[in-house]
Amino acid sequence: MFLSRFMPCSQCGESVDRTAAEAHRCDPERLLDYQMVGLRPEIDGFESSMRSFLDGSRGRFEVWLAARQVRDTA
């Protein structure tokens, strides 16, 4: 079995030399990008889920309540 000298960081996905794994520090920007890739299905489905919610009775009530609160504070 072939073992690579490099392994991906479980936090940010960067290829890290096994001998230097202890010294690795995740770059915040790369970490964010890596997390966003994992959330892509949820992000893509958000608009559809929101429309479904707003089309239901609870969603219509929330819209009415929000409009009323804005009107009352204006």
N, CA, C and O atoms as a Maestro MAE file, in Angstrom:
{
 s_m_m2io_version
 :::
 2.0.0
}

f_m_ct {
 s_m_title
 :::
 protein
 m_atom[296] {
  # First column is atom index #
  i_m_mmod_type
  r_m_x_coord
  r_m_y_coord
  r_m_z_coord
  i_m_residue_number
  s_m_chain_name
  s_m_pdb_residue_name
  s_m_pdb_atom_name
  i_m_atomic_number
  :::
  1 25 0.841 -1.188 0.000 1 A "MET " " N  " 7
  2 3 0.000 0.000 0.000 1 A "MET " " CA " 6
  3 2 0.878 1.240 0.000 1 A "MET " " C  " 6
  4 15 1.833 1.337 0.771 1 A "MET " " O  " 8
  5 25 0.552 2.173 -0.860 2 A "PHE " " N  " 7
  6 3 1.322 3.401 -0.996 2 A "PHE " " CA " 6
  7 2 0.775 4.473 -0.070 2 A "PHE " " C  " 6
  8 15 -0.408 4.805 -0.142 2 A "PHE " " O  " 8
  9 25 1.606 5.013 0.787 3 A "LEU " " N  " 7
  10 3 1.208 6.122 1.655 3 A "LEU " " CA " 6
  11 2 1.844 7.397 1.149 3 A "LEU " " C  " 6
  12 15 3.060 7.477 0.974 3 A "LEU " " O  " 8
  13 25 1.023 8.371 0.921 4 A "SER " " N  " 7
  14 3 1.520 9.663 0.453 4 A "SER " " CA " 6
  15 2 2.231 10.385 1.587 4 A "SER " " C  " 6
  16 15 1.894 10.219 2.759 4 A "SER " " O  " 8
  17 25 3.189 11.163 1.228 5 A "ARG " " N  " 7
  18 3 3.894 11.974 2.211 5 A "ARG " " CA " 6
  19 2 3.024 13.131 2.670 5 A "ARG " " C  " 6
  20 15 3.228 13.682 3.752 5 A "ARG " " O  " 8
  21 25 2.057 13.495 1.845 6 A "PHE " " N  " 7
  22 3 1.172 14.610 2.146 6 A "PHE " " CA " 6
  23 2 -0.242 14.122 2.422 6 A "PHE " " C  " 6
  24 15 -0.723 13.180 1.792 6 A "PHE " " O  " 8
  25 25 -0.896 14.772 3.367 7 A "MET " " N  " 7
  26 3 -2.277 14.465 3.708 7 A "MET " " CA " 6
  27 2 -3.056 15.778 3.800 7 A "MET " " C  " 6
  28 15 -2.495 16.806 4.181 7 A "MET " " O  " 8
  29 25 -4.335 15.747 3.456 8 A "PRO " " N  " 7
  30 3 -5.108 16.987 3.580 8 A "PRO " " CA " 6
  31 2 -5.418 17.289 5.050 8 A "PRO " " C  " 6
  32 15 -5.694 16.388 5.842 8 A "PRO " " O  " 8
  33 25 -5.366 18.549 5.384 9 A "CYS " " N  " 7
  34 3 -5.750 18.998 6.728 9 A "CYS " " CA " 6
  35 2 -7.251 18.770 6.871 9 A "CYS " " C  " 6
  36 15 -8.009 19.123 5.967 9 A "CYS " " O  " 8
  37 25 -7.694 18.198 7.969 10 A "SER " " N  " 7
  38 3 -9.118 17.919 8.160 10 A "SER " " CA " 6
  39 2 -9.927 19.197 8.385 10 A "SER " " C  " 6
  40 15 -11.151 19.184 8.250 10 A "SER " " O  " 8
  41 25 -9.261 20.289 8.724 11 A "GLN " " N  " 7
  42 3 -9.961 21.546 8.983 11 A "GLN " " CA " 6
  43 2 -10.091 22.435 7.749 11 A "GLN " " C  " 6
  44 15 -11.157 22.994 7.489 11 A "GLN " " O  " 8
  45 25 -8.992 22.565 6.982 12 A "CYS " " N  " 7
  46 3 -8.999 23.496 5.844 12 A "CYS " " CA " 6
  47 2 -8.753 22.838 4.493 12 A "CYS " " C  " 6
  48 15 -8.897 23.491 3.459 12 A "CYS " " O  " 8
  49 25 -8.383 21.555 4.477 13 A "GLY " " N  " 7
  50 3 -8.174 20.837 3.226 13 A "GLY " " CA " 6
  51 2 -6.822 21.041 2.585 13 A "GLY " " C  " 6
  52 15 -6.542 20.430 1.554 13 A "GLY " " O  " 8
  53 25 -5.978 21.871 3.151 14 A "GLU " " N  " 7
  54 3 -4.651 22.116 2.572 14 A "GLU " " CA " 6
  55 2 -3.800 20.855 2.645 14 A "GLU " " C  " 6
  56 15 -3.863 20.110 3.623 14 A "GLU " " O  " 8
  57 25 -3.012 20.624 1.613 15 A "SER " " N  " 7
  58 3 -2.106 19.491 1.584 15 A "SER " " CA " 6
  59 2 -0.926 19.791 2.506 15 A "SER " " C  " 6
  60 15 -0.194 20.760 2.306 15 A "SER " " O  " 8
  61 25 -0.756 18.939 3.520 16 A "VAL " " N  " 7
  62 3 0.261 19.186 4.544 16 A "VAL " " CA " 6
  63 2 1.215 17.994 4.604 16 A "VAL " " C  " 6
  64 15 0.785 16.840 4.611 16 A "VAL " " O  " 8
  65 25 2.506 18.287 4.648 17 A "ASP " " N  " 7
  66 3 3.523 17.250 4.803 17 A "ASP " " CA " 6
  67 2 3.321 16.585 6.162 17 A "ASP " " C  " 6
  68 15 3.200 17.270 7.178 17 A "ASP " " O  " 8
  69 25 3.285 15.261 6.184 18 A "ARG " " N  " 7
  70 3 3.057 14.538 7.440 18 A "ARG " " CA " 6
  71 2 4.079 14.906 8.512 18 A "ARG " " C  " 6
  72 15 3.754 14.951 9.698 18 A "ARG " " O  " 8
  73 25 5.314 15.170 8.090 19 A "THR " " N  " 7
  74 3 6.355 15.492 9.066 19 A "THR " " CA " 6
  75 2 6.179 16.895 9.642 19 A "THR " " C  " 6
  76 15 6.741 17.201 10.694 19 A "THR " " O  " 8
  77 25 5.412 17.746 8.973 20 A "ALA " " N  " 7
  78 3 5.206 19.116 9.447 20 A "ALA " " CA " 6
  79 2 3.767 19.348 9.904 20 A "ALA " " C  " 6
  80 15 3.355 20.495 10.077 20 A "ALA " " O  " 8
  81 25 3.008 18.288 10.099 21 A "ALA " " N  " 7
  82 3 1.591 18.418 10.454 21 A "ALA " " CA " 6
  83 2 1.381 19.159 11.774 21 A "ALA " " C  " 6
  84 15 0.418 19.911 11.919 21 A "ALA " " O  " 8
  85 25 2.265 18.952 12.717 22 A "GLU " " N  " 7
  86 3 2.137 19.612 14.023 22 A "GLU " " CA " 6
  87 2 2.283 21.134 13.900 22 A "GLU " " C  " 6
  88 15 1.653 21.876 14.655 22 A "GLU " " O  " 8
  89 25 3.095 21.598 12.970 23 A "ALA " " N  " 7
  90 3 3.350 23.027 12.817 23 A "ALA " " CA " 6
  91 2 2.320 23.731 11.943 23 A "ALA " " C  " 6
  92 15 2.315 24.959 11.859 23 A "ALA " " O  " 8
  93 25 1.449 22.964 11.290 24 A "HIS " " N  " 7
  94 3 0.476 23.564 10.362 24 A "HIS " " CA " 6
  95 2 -0.542 24.419 11.106 24 A "HIS " " C  " 6
  96 15 -1.085 24.011 12.133 24 A "HIS " " O  " 8
  97 25 -0.788 25.606 10.573 25 A "ARG " " N  " 7
  98 3 -1.831 26.497 11.061 25 A "ARG " " CA " 6
  99 2 -2.708 26.851 9.871 25 A "ARG " " C  " 6
  100 15 -2.207 27.276 8.830 25 A "ARG " " O  " 8
  101 25 -4.000 26.679 10.019 26 A "CYS " " N  " 7
  102 3 -4.938 26.946 8.919 26 A "CYS " " CA " 6
  103 2 -5.024 28.440 8.632 26 A "CYS " " C  " 6
  104 15 -5.134 29.256 9.548 26 A "CYS " " O  " 8
  105 25 -4.973 28.782 7.359 27 A "ASP " " N  " 7
  106 3 -5.175 30.154 6.918 27 A "ASP " " CA " 6
  107 2 -6.673 30.451 7.047 27 A "ASP " " C  " 6
  108 15 -7.487 29.696 6.515 27 A "ASP " " O  " 8
  109 25 -7.054 31.522 7.735 28 A "PRO " " N  " 7
  110 3 -8.477 31.811 7.952 28 A "PRO " " CA " 6
  111 2 -9.296 31.905 6.658 28 A "PRO " " C  " 6
  112 15 -10.435 31.439 6.612 28 A "PRO " " O  " 8
  113 25 -8.722 32.503 5.611 29 A "GLU " " N  " 7
  114 3 -9.448 32.636 4.349 29 A "GLU " " CA " 6
  115 2 -9.654 31.266 3.692 29 A "GLU " " C  " 6
  116 15 -10.733 30.976 3.175 29 A "GLU " " O  " 8
  117 25 -8.632 30.442 3.715 30 A "ARG " " N  " 7
  118 3 -8.749 29.096 3.142 30 A "ARG " " CA " 6
  119 2 -9.735 28.253 3.950 30 A "ARG " " C  " 6
  120 15 -10.503 27.478 3.380 30 A "ARG " " O  " 8
  121 25 -9.716 28.400 5.259 31 A "LEU " " N  " 7
  122 3 -10.632 27.680 6.132 31 A "LEU " " CA " 6
  123 2 -12.080 28.046 5.802 31 A "LEU " " C  " 6
  124 15 -12.941 27.169 5.727 31 A "LEU " " O  " 8
  125 25 -12.342 29.315 5.607 32 A "LEU " " N  " 7
  126 3 -13.683 29.769 5.244 32 A "LEU " " CA " 6
  127 2 -14.112 29.204 3.895 32 A "LEU " " C  " 6
  128 15 -15.239 28.730 3.752 32 A "LEU " " O  " 8
  129 25 -13.227 29.251 2.911 33 A "ASP " " N  " 7
  130 3 -13.544 28.695 1.588 33 A "ASP " " CA " 6
  131 2 -13.871 27.201 1.683 33 A "ASP " " C  " 6
  132 15 -14.812 26.726 1.047 33 A "ASP " " O  " 8
  133 25 -13.096 26.472 2.475 34 A "TYR " " N  " 7
  134 3 -13.288 25.030 2.630 34 A "TYR " " CA " 6
  135 2 -14.641 24.739 3.299 34 A "TYR " " C  " 6
  136 15 -15.341 23.804 2.909 34 A "TYR " " O  " 8
  137 25 -14.997 25.532 4.292 35 A "GLN " " N  " 7
  138 3 -16.283 25.352 4.966 35 A "GLN " " CA " 6
  139 2 -17.451 25.689 4.043 35 A "GLN " " C  " 6
  140 15 -18.491 25.033 4.097 35 A "GLN " " O  " 8
  141 25 -17.288 26.697 3.203 36 A "MET " " N  " 7
  142 3 -18.349 27.080 2.264 36 A "MET " " CA " 6
  143 2 -18.609 25.981 1.244 36 A "MET " " C  " 6
  144 15 -19.752 25.776 0.837 36 A "MET " " O  " 8
  145 25 -17.565 25.271 0.824 37 A "VAL " " N  " 7
  146 3 -17.748 24.156 -0.107 37 A "VAL " " CA " 6
  147 2 -18.620 23.086 0.545 37 A "VAL " " C  " 6
  148 15 -19.488 22.510 -0.111 37 A "VAL " " O  " 8
  149 25 -18.397 22.821 1.813 38 A "GLY " " N  " 7
  150 3 -19.195 21.836 2.523 38 A "GLY " " CA " 6
  151 2 -20.642 22.261 2.721 38 A "GLY " " C  " 6
  152 15 -21.524 21.411 2.850 38 A "GLY " " O  " 8
  153 25 -20.897 23.555 2.746 39 A "LEU " " N  " 7
  154 3 -22.253 24.075 2.949 39 A "LEU " " CA " 6
  155 2 -22.996 24.344 1.644 39 A "LEU " " C  " 6
  156 15 -24.151 24.769 1.673 39 A "LEU " " O  " 8
  157 25 -22.359 24.107 0.511 40 A "ARG " " N  " 7
  158 3 -22.960 24.421 -0.785 40 A "ARG " " CA " 6
  159 2 -24.371 23.860 -0.965 40 A "ARG " " C  " 6
  160 15 -25.244 24.600 -1.417 40 A "ARG " " O  " 8
  161 25 -24.647 22.578 -0.633 41 A "PRO " " N  " 7
  162 3 -26.013 22.075 -0.818 41 A "PRO " " CA " 6
  163 2 -27.050 22.847 0.003 41 A "PRO " " C  " 6
  164 15 -28.159 23.093 -0.472 41 A "PRO " " O  " 8
  165 25 -26.693 23.228 1.225 42 A "GLU " " N  " 7
  166 3 -27.616 24.001 2.051 42 A "GLU " " CA " 6
  167 2 -27.814 25.402 1.491 42 A "GLU " " C  " 6
  168 15 -28.930 25.921 1.489 42 A "GLU " " O  " 8
  169 25 -26.749 26.005 1.022 43 A "ILE " " N  " 7
  170 3 -26.834 27.356 0.456 43 A "ILE " " CA " 6
  171 2 -27.684 27.335 -0.810 43 A "ILE " " C  " 6
  172 15 -28.524 28.212 -1.010 43 A "ILE " " O  " 8
  173 25 -27.468 26.337 -1.662 44 A "ASP " " N  " 7
  174 3 -28.238 26.230 -2.899 44 A "ASP " " CA " 6
  175 2 -29.719 26.001 -2.629 44 A "ASP " " C  " 6
  176 15 -30.560 26.479 -3.390 44 A "ASP " " O  " 8
  177 25 -30.056 25.282 -1.564 45 A "GLY " " N  " 7
  178 3 -31.454 24.985 -1.263 45 A "GLY " " CA " 6
  179 2 -32.156 26.014 -0.407 45 A "GLY " " C  " 6
  180 15 -33.356 25.896 -0.157 45 A "GLY " " O  " 8
  181 25 -31.426 27.030 0.051 46 A "PHE " " N  " 7
  182 3 -32.014 28.015 0.957 46 A "PHE " " CA " 6
  183 2 -33.179 28.775 0.330 46 A "PHE " " C  " 6
  184 15 -34.235 28.904 0.950 46 A "PHE " " O  " 8
  185 25 -33.002 29.277 -0.887 47 A "GLU " " N  " 7
  186 3 -34.047 30.072 -1.526 47 A "GLU " " CA " 6
  187 2 -35.326 29.254 -1.706 47 A "GLU " " C  " 6
  188 15 -36.423 29.755 -1.459 47 A "GLU " " O  " 8
  189 25 -35.192 28.033 -2.124 48 A "SER " " N  " 7
  190 3 -36.352 27.164 -2.302 48 A "SER " " CA " 6
  191 2 -37.054 26.914 -0.970 48 A "SER " " C  " 6
  192 15 -38.283 26.946 -0.895 48 A "SER " " O  " 8
  193 25 -36.284 26.669 0.062 49 A "SER " " N  " 7
  194 3 -36.855 26.436 1.389 49 A "SER " " CA " 6
  195 2 -37.560 27.682 1.909 49 A "SER " " C  " 6
  196 15 -38.625 27.590 2.519 49 A "SER " " O  " 8
  197 25 -36.974 28.830 1.671 50 A "MET " " N  " 7
  198 3 -37.577 30.086 2.124 50 A "MET " " CA " 6
  199 2 -38.892 30.345 1.400 50 A "MET " " C  " 6
  200 15 -39.874 30.752 2.021 50 A "MET " " O  " 8
  201 25 -38.916 30.112 0.090 51 A "ARG " " N  " 7
  202 3 -40.159 30.289 -0.659 51 A "ARG " " CA " 6
  203 2 -41.247 29.357 -0.147 51 A "ARG " " C  " 6
  204 15 -42.397 29.766 0.010 51 A "ARG " " O  " 8
  205 25 -40.887 28.108 0.113 52 A "SER " " N  " 7
  206 3 -41.858 27.146 0.634 52 A "SER " " CA " 6
  207 2 -42.399 27.598 1.984 52 A "SER " " C  " 6
  208 15 -43.598 27.492 2.240 52 A "SER " " O  " 8
  209 25 -41.529 28.098 2.841 53 A "PHE " " N  " 7
  210 3 -41.960 28.583 4.150 53 A "PHE " " CA " 6
  211 2 -42.906 29.772 4.005 53 A "PHE " " C  " 6
  212 15 -43.960 29.817 4.640 53 A "PHE " " O  " 8
  213 25 -42.524 30.734 3.164 54 A "LEU " " N  " 7
  214 3 -43.345 31.936 3.009 54 A "LEU " " CA " 6
  215 2 -44.688 31.653 2.343 54 A "LEU " " C  " 6
  216 15 -45.636 32.417 2.524 54 A "LEU " " O  " 8
  217 25 -44.785 30.579 1.584 55 A "ASP " " N  " 7
  218 3 -46.048 30.206 0.952 55 A "ASP " " CA " 6
  219 2 -47.010 29.541 1.942 55 A "ASP " " C  " 6
  220 15 -48.209 29.451 1.677 55 A "ASP " " O  " 8
  221 25 -46.493 29.082 3.062 56 A "GLY " " N  " 7
  222 3 -47.332 28.417 4.065 56 A "GLY " " CA " 6
  223 2 -47.997 29.426 4.981 56 A "GLY " " C  " 6
  224 15 -47.682 30.615 4.943 56 A "GLY " " O  " 8
  225 25 -48.916 28.947 5.804 57 A "SER " " N  " 7
  226 3 -49.664 29.838 6.697 57 A "SER " " CA " 6
  227 2 -48.762 30.519 7.718 57 A "SER " " C  " 6
  228 15 -48.936 31.704 8.003 57 A "SER " " O  " 8
  229 25 -47.804 29.788 8.270 58 A "ARG " " N  " 7
  230 3 -46.896 30.399 9.246 58 A "ARG " " CA " 6
  231 2 -46.037 31.483 8.593 58 A "ARG " " C  " 6
  232 15 -45.803 32.536 9.187 58 A "ARG " " O  " 8
  233 25 -45.571 31.225 7.379 59 A "GLY " " N  " 7
  234 3 -44.763 32.210 6.671 59 A "GLY " " CA " 6
  235 2 -45.551 33.469 6.342 59 A "GLY " " C  " 6
  236 15 -45.044 34.582 6.488 59 A "GLY " " O  " 8
  237 25 -46.776 33.296 5.905 60 A "ARG " " N  " 7
  238 3 -47.626 34.464 5.616 60 A "ARG " " CA " 6
  239 2 -47.866 35.276 6.889 60 A "ARG " " C  " 6
  240 15 -47.869 36.506 6.852 60 A "ARG " " O  " 8
  241 25 -48.067 34.580 8.023 61 A "PHE " " N  " 7
  242 3 -48.236 35.283 9.294 61 A "PHE " " CA " 6
  243 2 -46.980 36.065 9.652 61 A "PHE " " C  " 6
  244 15 -47.073 37.215 10.082 61 A "PHE " " O  " 8
  245 25 -45.805 35.458 9.481 62 A "GLU " " N  " 7
  246 3 -44.548 36.139 9.795 62 A "GLU " " CA " 6
  247 2 -44.363 37.390 8.942 62 A "GLU " " C  " 6
  248 15 -43.898 38.416 9.438 62 A "GLU " " O  " 8
  249 25 -44.724 37.310 7.665 63 A "VAL " " N  " 7
  250 3 -44.628 38.473 6.776 63 A "VAL " " CA " 6
  251 2 -45.580 39.560 7.253 63 A "VAL " " C  " 6
  252 15 -45.201 40.729 7.318 63 A "VAL " " O  " 8
  253 25 -46.816 39.189 7.587 64 A "TRP " " N  " 7
  254 3 -47.797 40.159 8.072 64 A "TRP " " CA " 6
  255 2 -47.304 40.820 9.350 64 A "TRP " " C  " 6
  256 15 -47.380 42.041 9.485 64 A "TRP " " O  " 8
  257 25 -46.794 40.014 10.304 65 A "LEU " " N  " 7
  258 3 -46.313 40.534 11.571 65 A "LEU " " CA " 6
  259 2 -45.127 41.485 11.381 65 A "LEU " " C  " 6
  260 15 -45.064 42.535 12.020 65 A "LEU " " O  " 8
  261 25 -44.201 41.124 10.516 66 A "ALA " " N  " 7
  262 3 -43.047 41.978 10.252 66 A "ALA " " CA " 6
  263 2 -43.473 43.318 9.664 66 A "ALA " " C  " 6
  264 15 -42.975 44.367 10.073 66 A "ALA " " O  " 8
  265 25 -44.401 43.280 8.697 67 A "ALA " " N  " 7
  266 3 -44.898 44.516 8.094 67 A "ALA " " CA " 6
  267 2 -45.600 45.377 9.139 67 A "ALA " " C  " 6
  268 15 -45.456 46.600 9.141 67 A "ALA " " O  " 8
  269 25 -46.346 44.746 10.012 68 A "ARG " " N  " 7
  270 3 -47.065 45.493 11.065 68 A "ARG " " CA " 6
  271 2 -46.075 46.145 12.027 68 A "ARG " " C  " 6
  272 15 -46.259 47.297 12.421 68 A "ARG " " O  " 8
  273 25 -45.027 45.414 12.407 69 A "GLN " " N  " 7
  274 3 -44.034 45.953 13.324 69 A "GLN " " CA " 6
  275 2 -43.274 47.119 12.688 69 A "GLN " " C  " 6
  276 15 -42.967 48.101 13.363 69 A "GLN " " O  " 8
  277 25 -42.976 47.014 11.411 70 A "VAL " " N  " 7
  278 3 -42.287 48.110 10.723 70 A "VAL " " CA " 6
  279 2 -43.200 49.329 10.664 70 A "VAL " " C  " 6
  280 15 -42.761 50.454 10.904 70 A "VAL " " O  " 8
  281 25 -44.443 49.105 10.350 71 A "ARG " " N  " 7
  282 3 -45.420 50.195 10.244 71 A "ARG " " CA " 6
  283 2 -45.596 50.874 11.608 71 A "ARG " " C  " 6
  284 15 -45.685 52.100 11.675 71 A "ARG " " O  " 8
  285 25 -45.646 50.094 12.689 72 A "ASP " " N  " 7
  286 3 -45.854 50.636 14.014 72 A "ASP " " CA " 6
  287 2 -44.654 51.414 14.543 72 A "ASP " " C  " 6
  288 15 -44.815 52.321 15.359 72 A "ASP " " O  " 8
  289 25 -43.453 51.066 14.082 73 A "THR " " N  " 7
  290 3 -42.249 51.775 14.559 73 A "THR " " CA " 6
  291 2 -41.919 52.990 13.702 73 A "THR " " C  " 6
  292 15 -41.084 53.813 14.077 73 A "THR " " O  " 8
  293 25 -42.573 53.100 12.555 74 A "ALA " " N  " 7
  294 3 -42.263 54.228 11.645 74 A "ALA " " CA " 6
  295 2 -42.980 55.485 12.053 74 A "ALA " " C  " 6
  296 15 -42.833 56.519 11.402 74 A "ALA " " O  " 8
  :::
 }
 m_bond[295] {
  # First column is bond index #
  i_m_from
  i_m_to
  i_m_order
  :::
  1 1 2 1
  2 2 3 1
  3 3 4 2
  4 3 5 1
  5 5 6 1
  6 6 7 1
  7 7 8 2
  8 7 9 1
  9 9 10 1
  10 10 11 1
  11 11 12 2
  12 11 13 1
  13 13 14 1
  14 14 15 1
  15 15 16 2
  16 15 17 1
  17 17 18 1
  18 18 19 1
  19 19 20 2
  20 19 21 1
  21 21 22 1
  22 22 23 1
  23 23 24 2
  24 23 25 1
  25 25 26 1
  26 26 27 1
  27 27 28 2
  28 27 29 1
  29 29 30 1
  30 30 31 1
  31 31 32 2
  32 31 33 1
  33 33 34 1
  34 34 35 1
  35 35 36 2
  36 35 37 1
  37 37 38 1
  38 38 39 1
  39 39 40 2
  40 39 41 1
  41 41 42 1
  42 42 43 1
  43 43 44 2
  44 43 45 1
  45 45 46 1
  46 46 47 1
  47 47 48 2
  48 47 49 1
  49 49 50 1
  50 50 51 1
  51 51 52 2
  52 51 53 1
  53 53 54 1
  54 54 55 1
  55 55 56 2
  56 55 57 1
  57 57 58 1
  58 58 59 1
  59 59 60 2
  60 59 61 1
  61 61 62 1
  62 62 63 1
  63 63 64 2
  64 63 65 1
  65 65 66 1
  66 66 67 1
  67 67 68 2
  68 67 69 1
  69 69 70 1
  70 70 71 1
  71 71 72 2
  72 71 73 1
  73 73 74 1
  74 74 75 1
  75 75 76 2
  76 75 77 1
  77 77 78 1
  78 78 79 1
  79 79 80 2
  80 79 81 1
  81 81 82 1
  82 82 83 1
  83 83 84 2
  84 83 85 1
  85 85 86 1
  86 86 87 1
  87 87 88 2
  88 87 89 1
  89 89 90 1
  90 90 91 1
  91 91 92 2
  92 91 93 1
  93 93 94 1
  94 94 95 1
  95 95 96 2
  96 95 97 1
  97 97 98 1
  98 98 99 1
  99 99 100 2
  100 99 101 1
  101 101 102 1
  102 102 103 1
  103 103 104 2
  104 103 105 1
  105 105 106 1
  106 106 107 1
  107 107 108 2
  108 107 109 1
  109 109 110 1
  110 110 111 1
  111 111 112 2
  112 111 113 1
  113 113 114 1
  114 114 115 1
  115 115 116 2
  116 115 117 1
  117 117 118 1
  118 118 119 1
  119 119 120 2
  120 119 121 1
  121 121 122 1
  122 122 123 1
  123 123 124 2
  124 123 125 1
  125 125 126 1
  126 126 127 1
  127 127 128 2
  128 127 129 1
  129 129 130 1
  130 130 131 1
  131 131 132 2
  132 131 133 1
  133 133 134 1
  134 134 135 1
  135 135 136 2
  136 135 137 1
  137 137 138 1
  138 138 139 1
  139 139 140 2
  140 139 141 1
  141 141 142 1
  142 142 143 1
  143 143 144 2
  144 143 145 1
  145 145 146 1
  146 146 147 1
  147 147 148 2
  148 147 149 1
  149 149 150 1
  150 150 151 1
  151 151 152 2
  152 151 153 1
  153 153 154 1
  154 154 155 1
  155 155 156 2
  156 155 157 1
  157 157 158 1
  158 158 159 1
  159 159 160 2
  160 159 161 1
  161 161 162 1
  162 162 163 1
  163 163 164 2
  164 163 165 1
  165 165 166 1
  166 166 167 1
  167 167 168 2
  168 167 169 1
  169 169 170 1
  170 170 171 1
  171 171 172 2
  172 171 173 1
  173 173 174 1
  174 174 175 1
  175 175 176 2
  176 175 177 1
  177 177 178 1
  178 178 179 1
  179 179 180 2
  180 179 181 1
  181 181 182 1
  182 182 183 1
  183 183 184 2
  184 183 185 1
  185 185 186 1
  186 186 187 1
  187 187 188 2
  188 187 189 1
  189 189 190 1
  190 190 191 1
  191 191 192 2
  192 191 193 1
  193 193 194 1
  194 194 195 1
  195 195 196 2
  196 195 197 1
  197 197 198 1
  198 198 199 1
  199 199 200 2
  200 199 201 1
  201 201 202 1
  202 202 203 1
  203 203 204 2
  204 203 205 1
  205 205 206 1
  206 206 207 1
  207 207 208 2
  208 207 209 1
  209 209 210 1
  210 210 211 1
  211 211 212 2
  212 211 213 1
  213 213 214 1
  214 214 215 1
  215 215 216 2
  216 215 217 1
  217 217 218 1
  218 218 219 1
  219 219 220 2
  220 219 221 1
  221 221 222 1
  222 222 223 1
  223 223 224 2
  224 223 225 1
  225 225 226 1
  226 226 227 1
  227 227 228 2
  228 227 229 1
  229 229 230 1
  230 230 231 1
  231 231 232 2
  232 231 233 1
  233 233 234 1
  234 234 235 1
  235 235 236 2
  236 235 237 1
  237 237 238 1
  238 238 239 1
  239 239 240 2
  240 239 241 1
  241 241 242 1
  242 242 243 1
  243 243 244 2
  244 243 245 1
  245 245 246 1
  246 246 247 1
  247 247 248 2
  248 247 249 1
  249 249 250 1
  250 250 251 1
  251 251 252 2
  252 251 253 1
  253 253 254 1
  254 254 255 1
  255 255 256 2
  256 255 257 1
  257 257 258 1
  258 258 259 1
  259 259 260 2
  260 259 261 1
  261 261 262 1
  262 262 263 1
  263 263 264 2
  264 263 265 1
  265 265 266 1
  266 266 267 1
  267 267 268 2
  268 267 269 1
  269 269 270 1
  270 270 271 1
  271 271 272 2
  272 271 273 1
  273 273 274 1
  274 274 275 1
  275 275 276 2
  276 275 277 1
  277 277 278 1
  278 278 279 1
  279 279 280 2
  280 279 281 1
  281 281 282 1
  282 282 283 1
  283 283 284 2
  284 283 285 1
  285 285 286 1
  286 286 287 1
  287 287 288 2
  288 287 289 1
  289 289 290 1
  290 290 291 1
  291 291 292 2
  292 291 293 1
  293 293 294 1
  294 294 295 1
  295 295 296 2
  :::
 }
}
